[in-house]
């Protein structure tokens, strides 16, 4: 008896679904960068000799702790689920990634505390974390589809300190929200088990944590800063907004 042949269109649809889900990735998120102000002077500014990343201010009303996680015994013992610890952990993740990306310019980068007096010919990166929300892990793991996702928002000011003045180079805001789920957004091809899509969606949602968003926000912040630096001719960037080799 002749075995039925699979329709070529079925294979194509299935391959498209799988590749689309993989392309979306487990840390899928949408980062909105909103420019507020930018240097518009006609004279090019001198290239900075150092980049100082200042500790950001934290809006205490914008810090949200996952209360269900905070009540777990190990967190009660360590106290690592308090608003201060949550803000410090997300901040550390953010600074590490931001500094790593800015170092690619070849200019020395240093993290400093608020109030540190900057030297002349330094670029200053200052700002605030306006929203640091953990979301709810239980909802991400069991419901998915962006339920219980974290929220990470910042305001960033970039200045150039010269002997004559401190000049605003760039000012912008970022807002990191969950992106569209690969599993829930893609239609299910005929014959494809719908559970596969649900599982992929759950995995994706489970990774939408505050620390994951901190890293992605730092990357977007670095690219926005690099854009301003490239506009002054200090560096060269490629079509992805990264420092050109």
C-alpha positions in Angstrom: 0.0 0.0 0.0 1.4 3.4 -1.0 2.2 5.7 1.9 0.5 9.1 1.7 2.9 11.9 0.7 3.3 15.0 2.8 2.2 18.2 1.0 5.2 20.4 0.2 3.2 23.4 1.5 2.8 21.8 4.9 6.6 21.4 5.2 7.1 25.0 4.2 4.6 26.3 6.7 6.0 24.2 9.4 9.6 25.4 8.7 8.4 29.0 8.6 6.8 28.6 12.0 9.9 27.1 13.6 12.3 29.6 12.1 10.0 32.5 13.1 9.9 31.2 16.7 13.7 30.9 16.9 14.3 34.3 15.4 12.1 35.9 18.0 14.3 34.5 20.7 13.7 33.8 24.4 14.4 37.4 25.4 12.1 39.1 22.9 11.3 42.6 24.0 10.5 45.9 22.3 12.7 48.9 23.4 11.3 52.3 22.6 13.9 55.1 22.5 12.4 58.6 22.5 14.8 61.5 21.8 14.1 64.6 23.9 17.0 66.9 22.9 20.2 66.8 20.8 23.1 69.1 20.2 22.4 71.3 17.3 25.5 73.6 17.3 27.2 74.2 14.0 30.7 73.7 15.3 32.0 70.2 15.9 32.7 69.4 19.6 36.1 68.1 20.7 36.4 64.4 21.2 36.2 63.4 24.9 39.2 61.8 26.5 37.1 59.9 29.0 33.5 58.7 29.5 32.0 58.8 33.0 28.9 56.8 33.7 27.3 58.2 36.8 25.1 56.2 39.1 21.5 56.8 38.1 18.9 58.1 40.5 16.1 55.6 41.4 12.5 56.5 41.6 11.4 54.6 44.7 7.7 54.7 43.6 8.7 53.0 40.4 10.2 49.9 42.0 7.9 46.9 42.1 8.8 43.6 43.8 7.4 40.3 42.8 5.6 39.7 46.2 5.1 36.0 45.6 8.8 35.5 45.1 9.7 37.8 48.1 7.7 35.4 50.4 9.6 32.3 49.5 11.8 31.1 52.4 15.2 31.6 50.8 14.3 35.2 49.9 13.0 35.9 53.4 16.3 34.6 54.8 18.6 36.5 52.4 16.4 39.6 52.0 17.4 39.9 48.4 13.9 40.6 47.2 13.6 44.1 48.8 13.1 47.2 46.6 16.6 48.4 47.3 18.2 45.0 46.4 16.0 44.7 43.3 17.0 48.2 42.1 20.7 47.5 42.9 20.7 44.2 41.0 19.0 45.6 37.9 21.3 48.6 38.0 24.4 46.5 38.2 23.3 44.5 35.2 22.6 47.7 33.3 25.9 49.4 34.1 28.0 46.4 33.2 26.4 46.1 29.8 26.4 49.8 29.0 30.1 50.2 30.0 31.0 47.1 28.0 29.4 48.6 24.9 30.8 52.1 25.4 34.4 50.7 25.8 34.2 49.6 22.2 34.7 53.3 21.2 38.3 53.0 22.4 37.7 55.8 24.9 38.3 54.9 28.6 35.1 54.4 30.5 34.6 54.7 34.2 31.6 54.3 36.5 31.4 57.0 39.2 29.1 58.0 42.0 26.7 60.9 42.0 28.4 64.2 42.8 31.8 63.2 41.4 33.4 66.3 39.9 34.1 65.6 36.2 37.4 66.6 34.5 37.5 68.7 31.4 37.1 66.9 28.1 34.9 64.2 29.6 31.6 62.8 28.3 29.1 62.4 31.2 26.3 59.8 31.1 23.7 60.6 33.8 20.1 59.6 34.2 17.5 57.9 36.3 15.6 54.6 36.5 12.0 55.7 36.4 10.5 52.2 36.4 12.0 49.0 37.7 9.2 46.4 37.9 9.8 42.7 38.3 6.4 41.7 37.2 5.1 38.3 38.4 7.1 35.1 37.7 4.2 32.8 38.4 2.1 34.5 35.8 4.9 34.4 33.2 5.4 30.7 33.8 1.8 29.6 33.9 -0.1 32.0 31.7 2.4 33.6 29.4 1.4 35.9 26.5 3.1 38.9 28.2 1.2 38.4 31.5 3.4 39.3 34.5 6.2 40.7 32.4 8.7 43.2 33.8 9.0 46.9 33.0 12.2 48.9 32.7 12.2 52.6 32.0 15.0 55.2 32.0 15.8 58.9 31.4 19.3 59.6 30.1 21.3 62.8 29.8 24.6 62.9 28.0 26.9 66.0 28.3 30.3 67.0 27.2 32.4 68.8 29.9 34.8 71.3 28.2 37.0 74.0 29.9 34.5 76.6 28.8 31.1 74.9 29.5 29.1 71.8 30.0 27.3 71.1 26.7 24.2 68.9 26.3 25.0 66.3 23.7 21.8 64.1 23.9 18.8 63.5 26.1 16.4 60.7 25.6 14.0 58.2 27.3 13.8 54.4 27.1 10.9 52.1 27.7 11.3 48.4 27.5 8.2 46.3 27.2 7.5 42.7 26.2 7.6 42.0 22.5 5.1 39.9 20.6 5.3 36.2 21.6 6.6 34.0 18.9 4.4 31.1 20.1 1.1 33.0 20.6 1.5 35.3 17.5 2.1 32.6 14.9 -0.7 30.6 13.4 -0.6 26.9 13.7 -0.2 25.0 10.4 -2.4 22.1 9.6 -1.2 19.0 11.4 1.2 20.9 13.7 0.7 20.2 17.4 -0.6 23.5 19.0 1.1 22.5 22.2 4.5 23.2 20.6 3.5 26.9 20.1 2.2 27.2 23.6 5.4 25.8 25.1 7.5 28.2 23.0 5.4 31.1 24.2 5.7 30.0 27.9 9.5 29.8 27.6 9.7 33.2 26.0 7.5 34.8 28.7 9.5 33.1 31.4 12.6 35.0 30.3 11.0 38.4 30.4 12.6 39.4 33.6 13.8 42.7 35.0 17.5 41.8 34.6 17.0 40.6 31.1 15.3 43.9 30.3 18.2 45.8 32.0 20.7 44.3 29.6 18.6 45.0 26.5 17.9 48.5 27.7 21.6 49.1 28.2 22.3 48.0 24.6 19.7 50.4 23.2 21.1 53.2 25.4 24.6 52.6 24.2 23.5 52.7 20.5 21.7 56.0 21.1 24.8 57.4 22.7 27.0 56.1 19.9 24.7 57.8 17.4 25.4 61.2 19.0 29.2 60.4 19.1 29.2 59.4 15.4 27.4 62.6 14.5 30.3 64.6 15.9 32.8 62.5 14.0 34.3 60.9 17.1 33.6 57.4 16.0 32.4 55.4 13.0 29.3 53.2 13.2 28.0 50.5 10.9 24.4 50.0 9.6 23.5 48.3 12.9 24.5 51.3 15.0 27.5 49.5 16.4 31.1 50.7 16.5 32.7 50.0 13.2 35.8 47.8 13.4 
